Amino acid sequence: MTEMLFCYCCRVHHAKNEMRLFRTRHGYRWRCLRSIEAARRDHGERDAFGRQQTALNRETARRAAEHNWRLRQLAES
C-alpha cells in the first residue's frame, strides 16, 4: 500500500511520491506538487486554483455534515 501524507496547503492526503517537504515559518511541512506548481503561476491562475480548492473543501465539508446528520438520525431511531 502506498504511504499517504497530508498536504497542509490543500488539506488532502496524497501519495508520498507526490509530496515534498516545504519550509514554512513554523518549520517544515508536507506540501503536494500540485499546490507548489500552482503557487508558481501568475496571479490569475493562482486565484483560480484557490477557488477550485475552496469548492472542493466546501463539498467535502458538506458531505461530512450530511453523513453525520444521517448517523444522528439513525442513532435517534
Secondary structure, 3 states (H helix, E strand, C coil): CCCEEECCCCCCEEEHHHEEEEEECCEEEEEEHHHHHHHCCCHHHHHHHHHHHHHHHHHHHHHHHHHHHHHHHHHHC
